[in-house]
Amino acid sequence: MNFSQFLLVLKARKAIILFTLLITVATTVAVSLLMPKSYTATTSLVVDFKGTDPISGMMLPAQLLPGYMATQVDIISSHNVALKVVDGLKLADSPVARQQFMEDTEGKGNIRDWMADLLLKYVKVEPSRESSVVDISYKGSDPQFAAAIANAFAQAYIVTNLDLKVEPAKLTSTWFEGQIKALRDNLEKAQAKLSAYQREKGIVAVDERLDVENARLQELSSQLVMAQSQAYDALSRQRQMREGINKGKAAEALPEIIGNPLIQGMKSNLAQAEAKLADVSERAGKNHPEYQRALAEVESLRKKIDTEVKNASSGISHTADISQARVNDLRSALAAQKAKILDVTHKRDDFAVLTQEVNNAQKMLDAGMQRSGQTRMESQTNQTNIAVLNPAVPPIEPSFPKIPLNIALSVFLGTLLGVGIGFLREMADRRVRSAEDLIEALGLPVIGILSKSVAGKKAGVMVRMFGRRAAA
């Protein structure tokens, strides 16, 4: 069948097509008018309109997650939010609701849960694809009730979102209170241990004491070096004196004796006395009193010189002994000072460890108190990152049924249905409506075609397609 044949069939069956179209449209209009009207109220919410934590001021990374908006949709559609709506509007106290509950469930279950599930069937949550706006819609027969339910779901969602943030903060705050008590006890124990160690060891300022002891050690080291040098010199002079005596040298020939000014002065006096004695011996005899006085003076000076020489020799040995004893004393003092410094260093290390324990305990307590204060503020906050953009208002026009849309659809479907019925009718009672039909039915060429005016004068010219073989 070509397009011209299709148009001829439509023209021939236009009555059936138009009748079917009218019946379809009329039925759709009647049904739409008789159907109960439903009204849809919508509340628009903005989620994460700030994007910062009101307590800490930090950016909230959770809102950047792809599943965040899907999570919010699930929260809005949750049974928990629906229960808050039922409780907020006191729907369970309505006699009509109780009667319907008894009819539907025969008193089984909880009316609050039943009402919450019933509301969720007519709630629709639609998040925006490219923004943080979420629409909450509720469909009902009463526009006032639909707007109230939509707004109630928005408020219940805000309260639930706040509870989901506040309740964990409350639990965390309670946990931190216990931890802070333990941290404070640890700090007090560490401080008490440090104080007891200071009292026991008599530590006031470890670093200053260590500096003093180090200075004392350096001073003793310097004194020891000087004493060792002096002892070496004294031992060297003593050794030289002993070697000289062993070799038969007179003590007066030793450098220490020669360099002694007292002995040299006495020797000078002795030389003068000997010269005087020699002069007197030339003028007087040995028994002469003047000679005896000069001789007595010479012997007295010699005895004094011998005494001073012996004293000088013994002084050298004594000085060497004293120098060596001083060296030994300084060595003992230096060893004792080193031991004291090691003890002070050990105490300083122990003191540093105890001080570090106190500092660590203080830092942990400070951090815990800071976090506890933050969680305490979070548990008491009444701010949320959700705001109502457009509250629901009672709709004027019903959302269902949509009569203009139904009429448009009925026209389209009625036309299709009419064309289909027309073609079924045509197939059941096929007629010759063009030369192409004759060619198709008889398989013979058409010699001529009568005009429409001539064909109208001839009765019975149109032949049924099922009788084409008999006509042939």
C-alpha positions in Angstrom: 0.0 0.0 0.0 1.4 3.3 -1.1 0.8 6.7 0.4 -2.0 7.6 -2.0 -3.9 4.4 -1.1 -3.3 5.2 2.6 -4.9 8.6 2.2 -7.8 7.1 0.3 -8.4 4.6 3.1 -8.3 7.5 5.7 -10.8 9.5 3.6 -13.1 6.6 3.2 -13.0 5.7 7.0 -12.9 9.2 8.4 -16.2 8.7 10.1 -15.0 5.8 12.1 -11.7 7.7 12.9 -13.5 10.9 14.0 -16.0 8.9 16.1 -13.2 7.0 17.8 -11.4 10.2 18.5 -14.4 11.9 20.0 -15.2 8.9 22.2 -11.6 8.8 23.4 -11.4 12.5 24.2 -14.9 12.5 25.8 -14.0 9.5 27.9 -10.7 11.0 29.0 -12.3 14.3 29.9 -15.1 12.6 31.9 -12.7 10.3 33.7 -10.3 13.3 34.5 -13.2 15.3 35.9 -14.5 12.4 37.9 -11.0 11.4 39.3 -10.2 12.8 42.8 -7.9 15.8 42.6 -4.4 15.7 44.2 -2.4 18.7 45.2 1.4 18.8 45.4 3.2 21.2 47.7 7.0 21.6 47.4 9.6 22.9 49.9 13.0 23.9 48.6 16.1 23.5 50.9 19.6 24.7 50.5 22.1 22.2 51.9 25.6 23.3 52.9 25.0 26.9 52.0 28.0 28.0 54.2 30.4 25.1 53.9 32.2 25.9 57.1 32.0 24.5 60.6 30.5 27.2 62.9 32.6 26.0 65.8 36.1 25.6 64.4 35.7 27.7 61.3 37.2 25.0 59.1 35.9 23.9 55.7 33.7 20.8 55.8 35.2 18.3 53.4 32.2 15.9 53.7 30.0 18.1 51.6 32.5 17.7 48.7 31.9 13.9 48.5 29.8 12.7 45.6 27.5 10.7 47.8 26.7 13.6 50.2 23.6 14.8 48.5 22.4 11.2 48.1 22.9 10.7 51.8 20.8 13.8 52.5 18.0 12.5 50.3 18.1 9.2 52.2 17.9 11.0 55.5 14.9 13.1 54.3 13.2 9.9 53.2 14.0 8.0 56.4 11.5 6.6 58.9 13.1 8.7 61.6 12.3 12.0 59.9 8.7 10.7 59.1 8.2 9.9 62.8 9.2 13.5 63.7 6.6 14.8 61.3 3.9 12.6 62.8 4.8 13.7 66.3 5.2 17.3 65.3 1.8 17.6 63.6 0.2 15.1 66.2 -1.2 13.1 63.3 -1.5 10.0 65.5 -4.0 11.7 67.8 -6.5 12.3 64.9 -9.6 10.2 65.3 -9.8 9.8 61.5 -6.3 8.5 61.4 -7.0 6.1 64.3 -10.1 4.8 62.5 -8.2 4.3 59.3 -5.4 2.6 61.2 -7.8 0.1 62.7 -9.4 -0.6 59.4 -6.1 -1.2 57.6 -4.2 -3.0 60.2 -6.9 -4.3 62.6 -5.0 -2.7 65.5 -1.7 -4.5 64.8 1.5 -2.5 65.1 2.1 1.1 66.1 0.0 3.9 64.7 3.1 6.2 64.6 5.0 3.8 62.5 2.0 3.2 60.3 1.5 6.9 59.8 5.1 7.5 59.0 5.2 4.7 56.4 2.0 6.1 54.9 3.4 9.6 54.6 6.6 8.3 53.0 4.6 6.8 50.1 3.5 10.3 49.0 6.8 12.1 49.7 9.1 12.8 46.8 12.7 14.1 47.3 14.5 15.5 44.3 18.1 16.9 44.6 19.3 19.3 42.0 22.0 17.9 39.7 24.2 21.0 39.6 23.5 22.8 42.9 22.9 22.1 46.6 19.1 22.6 46.4 16.8 19.8 47.5 13.1 19.8 46.8 10.7 18.0 49.1 7.2 17.4 47.6 4.1 15.9 49.1 1.0 14.9 47.2 -2.4 14.9 48.9 -6.1 15.6 48.4 -6.0 18.7 50.7 -3.7 21.6 49.6 -3.4 22.9 53.1 -2.4 19.5 54.5 0.1 18.9 51.6 1.8 22.2 52.3 1.9 21.5 56.1 3.4 18.0 55.5 6.1 19.3 53.1 7.1 22.1 55.5 7.0 19.6 58.4 9.4 17.2 56.5 11.8 20.1 55.9 11.8 21.1 59.6 12.1 17.5 60.7 15.0 17.0 58.4 16.8 20.1 59.8 16.2 18.8 63.3 17.5 15.4 62.4 20.5 16.8 60.7 21.3 18.8 63.8 20.8 15.7 66.0 23.2 13.7 63.8 25.8 16.3 64.5 25.0 17.1 68.1 24.6 13.6 69.5 28.0 12.3 68.4 29.5 15.5 69.8 27.7 14.9 73.1 29.1 11.4 73.3 32.6 12.6 72.4 32.3 15.4 75.0 31.4 12.9 77.7 34.3 10.6 76.6 36.7 13.6 76.7 35.6 14.5 80.2 36.7 11.1 81.4 40.0 11.3 79.5 40.7 14.8 80.8 40.3 13.5 84.4 42.9 10.8 83.6 45.2 13.2 81.9 45.0 15.6 84.9 45.8 12.7 87.2 48.8 11.8 85.1 50.0 15.4 85.2 49.7 15.6 88.9 51.6 12.4 89.3 54.4 13.6 87.0 54.6 16.9 88.9 54.7 15.2 92.3 57.4 12.8 91.1 59.5 15.7 89.8 59.0 17.6 93.0 60.0 14.6 95.1 63.1 14.1 93.0 64.1 17.7 93.4 63.7 17.5 97.2 65.5 14.3 97.4 68.5 15.4 95.4 68.5 19.0 96.5 68.2 20.2 92.9 67.3 23.9 92.3 68.9 24.8 89.1 70.7 21.9 87.4 72.1 23.8 84.5 73.6 26.6 86.7 75.1 24.1 89.2 76.6 22.1 86.3 78.2 25.3 84.9 79.7 26.0 88.4 81.0 22.5 88.7 82.5 22.6 85.2 84.2 25.9 86.0 85.6 24.3 89.2 86.9 21.4 87.2 88.7 23.6 84.8 90.2 25.6 87.7 91.4 22.4 89.3 92.9 21.2 86.0 94.8 24.5 85.7 96.1 24.3 89.2 97.2 20.7 88.7 99.1 21.6 85.6 100.9 24.4 87.5 101.5 22.1 90.6 102.9 19.4 88.4 105.3 21.9 86.8 106.4 23.2 90.2 106.8 19.6 91.5 108.9 18.7 88.5 111.2 21.7 89.1 111.5 20.8 92.8 112.3 17.2 92.0 114.8 18.2 89.4 116.7 20.4 91.9 116.5 17.7 94.5 117.9 15.2 92.1 120.7 17.5 91.0 121.6 18.1 94.6 121.7 14.4 95.4 123.8 13.7 92.3 126.2 16.5 93.2 126.6 15.1 96.8 127.1 11.6 95.4 129.8 12.9 93.1 131.7 14.5 96.1 130.8 18.0 95.4 130.4 20.4 98.3 126.9 21.6 99.0 128.1 25.2 98.6 128.8 24.4 95.0 125.2 23.6 94.2 123.4 26.2 92.1 120.6 26.5 94.7 123.3 27.4 97.4 125.3 29.7 95.1 122.1 31.5 94.2 121.1 31.9 97.8 121.7 35.7 98.7 121.8 35.0 102.5 124.6 32.4 102.2 126.5 34.5 99.7 126.3 37.4 102.2 127.5 35.3 104.9 130.4 34.1 102.7 131.3 37.7 102.0 131.4 38.4 105.8 133.4 35.3 106.3 136.0 36.4 103.8 136.3 39.7 105.6 136.6 38.0 108.9 139.3 35.6 107.6 141.2 38.6 106.2 141.0 40.4 109.5 142.2 37.2 111.3 145.1 37.0 109.0 146.0 40.6 109.6 145.7 40.1 113.4 147.9 36.9 113.3 150.7 38.9 111.8 150.6 41.4 114.7 149.7 39.2 117.6 150.1 35.7 118.8 147.4 33.1 119.0 146.8 33.7 122.6 146.3 37.4 122.1 142.6 38.4 122.9 142.3 40.3 119.6 143.4 37.1 117.8 140.9 35.0 119.8 138.1 37.4 118.9 138.9 37.3 115.2 139.1 33.5 115.3 135.8 33.2 117.2 134.1 35.5 114.6 135.4 33.3 111.7 134.3 30.1 113.3 130.9 31.6 114.1 130.4 32.6 110.5 131.5 29.2 109.2 129.0 27.5 111.5 126.2 29.8 110.3 127.1 29.2 106.7 127.0 25.4 107.3 123.7 25.7 109.1 122.2 27.8 106.2 123.6 25.4 103.6 122.0 22.5 105.4 118.8 24.4 105.7 118.8 25.3 102.0 119.5 21.6 101.1 116.7 20.4 103.3 114.4 23.1 102.0 114.9 21.8 98.5 113.9 18.3 99.5 111.0 19.7 101.6 109.8 21.9 98.7 109.9 18.8 96.4 107.9 16.8 98.9 105.3 19.6 99.3 105.0 20.1 95.6 104.5 16.3 95.1 101.9 16.3 97.9 100.1 19.2 96.3 100.0 17.4 93.0 98.5 14.3 94.7 95.9 16.4 96.5 95.0 18.2 93.2 94.7 14.9 91.4 92.4 13.6 94.1 90.4 16.8 94.0 90.2 16.6 90.2 89.0 13.0 90.3 86.4 13.9 93.0 85.3 16.9 90.9 84.9 14.7 87.8 82.8 12.2 89.8 80.7 15.1 91.1 80.1 16.4 87.6 79.1 12.9 86.4 76.7 12.7 89.3 75.2 16.2 88.5 75.0 15.2 84.9 73.1 12.0 85.8 70.8 14.0 88.0 70.3 16.5 85.2 69.4 13.7 82.8 66.9 12.2 85.3 65.6 15.7 86.0 65.2 16.3 82.2 63.3 13.1 81.8 60.9 13.9 84.7 60.5 17.4 83.3 59.8 16.1 79.9 57.1 13.8 81.4 55.5 16.8 83.1 55.6 18.8 79.8 54.2 15.9 77.8 51.4 15.4 80.4 50.7 19.2 80.3 50.6 19.2 76.5 48.2 16.2 76.4 46.0 17.9 79.0 46.0 21.1 77.1 45.1 19.4 73.8 42.4 17.3 75.5 40.9 20.4 77.2 40.9 22.3 73.9 39.2 19.4 72.0 36.8 18.9 74.9 35.8 22.5 74.8 35.3 22.3 71.1 33.2 19.2 71.3 31.2 20.7 74.2 30.4 23.7 72.0 29.5 21.4 69.1 27.2 19.5 71.4 25.4 22.7 72.4 25.2 24.3 69.0 21.8 24.9 67.4 23.2 25.9 64.0 23.0 23.7 60.9 24.2 24.0 57.3 20.6 23.6 56.0 18.2 26.5 55.2 14.7 26.7 53.8 14.9 28.4 50.4 11.2 28.3 49.5 8.7 27.1 52.1 5.7 25.2 50.7 2.5 27.1 50.2 -1.0 25.5 49.5 -1.2 24.9 45.8 -4.1 26.5 43.9 -4.1 24.1 40.9 -4.2 20.4 41.4 -1.2 18.5 40.2 -3.4 15.5 39.3 -5.3 14.9 37.1 -3.8 17.3 34.5 -6.8 17.8 32.2 -5.0 19.8 29.4 -2.3 17.2 29.3 -4.8 14.3 29.4 -6.8 15.9 26.6 -3.7 16.3 24.5 -2.7 12.7 25.1 -6.3 11.5 24.4 -6.3 13.4 21.1 -3.0 11.7 20.1 -4.1 8.2 21.3 -7.6 8.7 19.9 -6.2 9.5 16.5 -4.0 6.5 16.6 -6.8 4.3 17.8 -9.2 5.7 15.2 -6.7 5.1 12.4 -6.1 1.6 13.7 -9.8 0.8 13.9 -10.3 2.3 10.4 -7.6 0.1 8.9 -9.0 -3.0 10.7 -12.4 -2.2 9.2 -10.8 -1.7 5.8 -9.0 -5.0 6.0 -12.2 -6.8 7.0 -14.2 -5.1 4.1 -11.6 -4.3 1.4 -12.9 -2.2 -1.5 -11.5 -1.0 -4.8 -10.6 2.7 -4.4 -8.0 3.3 -7.1 -6.4 1.9 -10.2 -3.7 0.4 -8.1 -6.3 -1.6 -6.2 -7.5 -3.1 -9.5 -4.0 -3.9 -10.7 -3.3 -5.5 -7.3 -6.5 -7.5 -7.2 -6.8 -8.6 -10.9 -3.2 -8.6 -12.0 -4.3 -6.9 -15.3 -3.4 -3.5 -16.7 -6.0 -0.7 -16.5 -7.1 0.6 -19.9 -8.9 3.7 -18.7 -10.3 5.5 -15.7 -13.8 7.0 -15.5 -14.0 10.4 -14.1 -15.7 10.9 -10.7 -18.9 12.3 -12.3 -19.3 9.4 -14.7 -18.6 6.9 -11.9 -21.3 8.5 -9.8 -23.9 7.7 -12.4 -23.1 4.0 -12.7 -24.5 2.0 -9.9 -22.5 -1.0 -8.6 -19.3 0.0 -10.3 -17.4 -0.5 -7.1 -16.7 -4.1 -6.7 -15.7 -5.9 -3.6 -12.2 -7.1 -3.5 -13.2 -10.5 -2.4 -15.4 -10.9 -5.6 -12.7 -9.9 -8.1 -12.3 -13.4 -9.5 -16.0 -13.8 -10.2 -16.1 -10.4 -12.0 -13.2 -11.5 -14.1 
